[in-house]
Amino acid sequence: MNLLNLLIGFLKVGLFAFGGGYAAVPLIRDVVMSYGWLDPDMLTNMIAVSESTPGPIMINLATYVGSTQGNIIGALIATLAVILPSFIIILIIVKLEKKLLKNRYIQAALSGVKPCVIGIIGATGAYMILQHIFTAFPGGTVDATAAAVTAALAMIYFGSRKVTKRGIPPILLIGTAALAGVLVYGVQ
């Protein structure tokens, strides 16, 4: 039954995750929490690890959750379930590409979805920041260490944009965040 739940849960994620991995994080969170596969802290840690490792975040998370719930078979089922809907949709789009991309209704729908995806990604980032700064979210005490690390990373990001006009490359920012996490939380 757990393997069937993995299949159904990650098919939902694969079907309704429009806009990429970060836009899918709230949906992944809902699915993972509803089945009780990970607690909120472990999910947040796995999002950080999935972001820091090569590959799409959705696939990395699906593979990890699947492996924790059903070993190698669970990892395969969850990974294939999250990939399959996109794969089928892309095959259909490629077949109908010329007609679809010229259709003004399709163009209007895609233009309308873009701001929604940006909002979802922003809300996910804000939620993750607040969840770790406030230790018993919501209404908890402030974790000064998490707040300081977040502020330092924000200053690095926005400061680099001010100095170089292009900003720090994402891989360098991810590496800096990982190093800060190891230095700050590894020492405690």
ROLORO-52760 format. One record per residue (C-alpha): x, y, z; residue in one letter; residue number from 1. Coordinates in nm, 3 decimals. Layout:
! ROLORO-52760
[site [X,Y,Z],'a',NUM]
...
//
This chain:
! ROLORO-52760
[site [0.000,0.000,0.000],'m',1]
[site [0.289,0.237,0.073],'n',2]
[site [0.423,0.190,-0.281],'l',3]
[site [0.079,0.270,-0.421],'l',4]
[site [0.068,0.583,-0.202],'n',5]
[site [0.410,0.685,-0.339],'l',6]
[site [0.282,0.637,-0.694],'l',7]
[site [-0.039,0.835,-0.635],'i',8]
[site [0.127,1.109,-0.428],'g',9]
[site [0.407,1.180,-0.673],'f',10]
[site [0.179,1.150,-0.975],'l',11]
[site [-0.018,1.437,-0.818],'k',12]
[site [0.303,1.635,-0.784],'v',13]
[site [0.407,1.557,-1.140],'g',14]
[site [0.065,1.645,-1.281],'l',15]
[site [0.008,1.973,-1.100],'f',16]
[site [0.359,2.113,-1.050],'a',17]
[site [0.361,2.387,-1.311],'f',18]
[site [0.655,2.624,-1.313],'g',19]
[site [0.944,2.404,-1.207],'g',20]
[site [1.085,2.266,-0.886],'g',21]
[site [1.051,2.567,-0.657],'y',22]
[site [0.693,2.624,-0.760],'a',23]
[site [0.630,2.257,-0.678],'a',24]
[site [0.770,2.276,-0.324],'v',25]
[site [0.433,2.369,-0.164],'p',26]
[site [0.264,2.082,-0.348],'l',27]
[site [0.542,1.840,-0.250],'i',28]
[site [0.513,1.964,0.109],'r',29]
[site [0.137,1.901,0.112],'d',30]
[site [0.174,1.550,-0.031],'v',31]
[site [0.464,1.452,0.195],'v',32]
[site [0.293,1.591,0.506],'m',33]
[site [-0.047,1.437,0.424],'s',34]
[site [0.109,1.090,0.404],'y',35]
[site [0.337,1.155,0.704],'g',36]
[site [0.651,1.062,0.511],'w',37]
[site [0.869,1.343,0.654],'l',38]
[site [0.834,1.597,0.933],'d',39]
[site [0.858,1.970,0.843],'p',40]
[site [1.220,2.005,0.957],'d',41]
[site [1.335,1.699,0.764],'m',42]
[site [1.152,1.820,0.453],'l',43]
[site [1.319,2.161,0.477],'t',44]
[site [1.658,1.994,0.516],'n',45]
[site [1.590,1.770,0.217],'m',46]
[site [1.488,2.072,0.008],'i',47]
[site [1.824,2.230,0.095],'a',48]
[site [2.012,1.909,0.008],'v',49]
[site [1.810,1.863,-0.314],'s',50]
[site [1.895,2.219,-0.415],'e',51]
[site [2.264,2.165,-0.343],'s',52]
[site [2.295,1.840,-0.538],'t',53]
[site [2.291,1.800,-0.915],'p',54]
[site [1.954,1.742,-1.077],'g',55]
[site [1.606,1.886,-1.056],'p',56]
[site [1.479,1.946,-0.703],'i',57]
[site [1.149,1.762,-0.763],'m',58]
[site [1.323,1.448,-0.882],'i',59]
[site [1.579,1.459,-0.600],'n',60]
[site [1.303,1.496,-0.339],'l',61]
[site [1.088,1.223,-0.495],'a',62]
[site [1.384,0.986,-0.506],'t',63]
[site [1.476,1.056,-0.144],'y',64]
[site [1.121,1.024,-0.009],'v',65]
[site [1.066,0.709,-0.215],'g',66]
[site [1.386,0.554,-0.083],'s',67]
[site [1.291,0.630,0.278],'t',68]
[site [0.947,0.476,0.232],'q',69]
[site [1.018,0.182,0.004],'g',70]
[site [1.391,0.140,-0.049],'n',71]
[site [1.509,0.113,-0.412],'i',72]
[site [1.165,0.013,-0.545],'i',73]
[site [1.005,0.310,-0.365],'g',74]
[site [1.269,0.545,-0.505],'a',75]
[site [1.206,0.418,-0.858],'l',76]
[site [0.828,0.443,-0.824],'i',77]
[site [0.834,0.796,-0.678],'a',78]
[site [1.088,0.919,-0.933],'t',79]
[site [0.902,0.772,-1.231],'l',80]
[site [0.569,0.900,-1.096],'a',81]
[site [0.697,1.257,-1.070],'v',82]
[site [0.859,1.243,-1.417],'i',83]
[site [0.589,1.060,-1.614],'l',84]
[site [0.325,1.338,-1.642],'p',85]
[site [0.579,1.595,-1.763],'s',86]
[site [0.727,1.347,-2.008],'f',87]
[site [0.387,1.271,-2.161],'i',88]
[site [0.289,1.640,-2.171],'i',89]
[site [0.616,1.734,-2.341],'i',90]
[site [0.569,1.460,-2.601],'l',91]
[site [0.222,1.597,-2.680],'i',92]
[site [0.347,1.956,-2.692],'i',93]
[site [0.632,1.867,-2.926],'v',94]
[site [0.384,1.697,-3.156],'k',95]
[site [0.150,1.998,-3.153],'l',96]
[site [0.415,2.266,-3.097],'e',97]
[site [0.366,2.487,-3.403],'k',98]
[site [-0.010,2.505,-3.366],'k',99]
[site [-0.003,2.554,-2.988],'l',100]
[site [0.260,2.826,-2.970],'l',101]
[site [0.083,3.038,-3.230],'k',102]
[site [-0.253,3.012,-3.054],'n',103]
[site [-0.332,3.341,-2.882],'r',104]
[site [-0.526,3.168,-2.603],'y',105]
[site [-0.229,2.947,-2.519],'i',106]
[site [-0.004,3.255,-2.521],'q',107]
[site [-0.247,3.438,-2.292],'a',108]
[site [-0.266,3.140,-2.053],'a',109]
[site [0.114,3.112,-2.036],'l',110]
[site [0.146,3.487,-1.978],'s',111]
[site [-0.105,3.463,-1.694],'g',112]
[site [0.069,3.169,-1.530],'v',113]
[site [0.413,3.334,-1.514],'k',114]
[site [0.328,3.581,-1.233],'p',115]
[site [0.159,3.300,-1.037],'c',116]
[site [0.473,3.087,-1.055],'v',117]
[site [0.686,3.380,-0.938],'i',118]
[site [0.447,3.436,-0.647],'g',119]
[site [0.452,3.068,-0.548],'i',120]
[site [0.833,3.059,-0.553],'i',121]
[site [0.850,3.380,-0.346],'g',122]
[site [0.596,3.250,-0.094],'a',123]
[site [0.783,2.921,-0.060],'t',124]
[site [1.110,3.103,0.007],'g',125]
[site [0.946,3.333,0.261],'a',126]
[site [0.780,3.037,0.434],'y',127]
[site [1.108,2.846,0.460],'m',128]
[site [1.292,3.151,0.596],'i',129]
[site [1.023,3.223,0.854],'l',130]
[site [0.997,2.856,0.951],'q',131]
[site [1.365,2.847,1.044],'h',132]
[site [1.395,3.191,1.198],'i',133]
[site [1.094,3.129,1.425],'f',134]
[site [1.173,2.798,1.596],'t',135]
[site [0.814,2.704,1.686],'a',136]
[site [0.651,2.854,1.376],'f',137]
[site [0.406,3.024,1.393],'p',138]
[site [0.445,3.250,1.695],'g',139]
[site [0.764,3.094,1.824],'g',140]
[site [1.087,3.235,1.955],'t',141]
[site [1.342,3.389,1.722],'v',142]
[site [1.643,3.178,1.627],'d',143]
[site [1.909,3.450,1.616],'a',144]
[site [2.159,3.224,1.440],'t',145]
[site [1.920,3.145,1.155],'a',146]
[site [1.826,3.514,1.129],'a',147]
[site [2.192,3.617,1.114],'a',148]
[site [2.280,3.358,0.847],'v',149]
[site [1.976,3.459,0.642],'t',150]
[site [2.064,3.828,0.671],'a',151]
[site [2.428,3.761,0.576],'a',152]
[site [2.326,3.559,0.269],'l',153]
[site [2.077,3.829,0.166],'a',154]
[site [2.350,4.095,0.202],'m',155]
[site [2.588,3.885,-0.010],'i',156]
[site [2.323,3.837,-0.277],'y',157]
[site [2.197,4.196,-0.296],'f',158]
[site [2.544,4.342,-0.241],'g',159]
[site [2.685,4.140,-0.530],'s',160]
[site [2.401,4.266,-0.754],'r',161]
[site [2.488,4.624,-0.658],'k',162]
[site [2.861,4.577,-0.722],'v',163]
[site [2.863,4.359,-1.034],'t',164]
[site [2.519,4.445,-1.178],'k',165]
[site [2.470,4.075,-1.251],'r',166]
[site [2.495,3.937,-0.901],'g',167]
[site [2.665,3.633,-0.761],'i',168]
[site [2.627,3.318,-0.973],'p',169]
[site [2.364,3.083,-0.822],'p',170]
[site [2.609,2.795,-0.776],'i',171]
[site [2.844,3.022,-0.580],'l',172]
[site [2.555,3.144,-0.362],'l',173]
[site [2.446,2.784,-0.298],'i',174]
[site [2.804,2.690,-0.207],'g',175]
[site [2.829,2.993,0.023],'t',176]
[site [2.501,2.899,0.193],'a',177]
[site [2.617,2.539,0.237],'a',178]
[site [2.952,2.652,0.379],'l',179]
[site [2.778,2.894,0.616],'a',180]
[site [2.549,2.615,0.732],'g',181]
[site [2.841,2.381,0.798],'v',182]
[site [3.043,2.649,0.977],'l',183]
[site [2.759,2.783,1.187],'v',184]
[site [2.556,2.470,1.262],'y',185]
[site [2.837,2.217,1.241],'g',186]
[site [3.024,2.395,1.521],'v',187]
[site [2.725,2.394,1.760],'q',188]
//
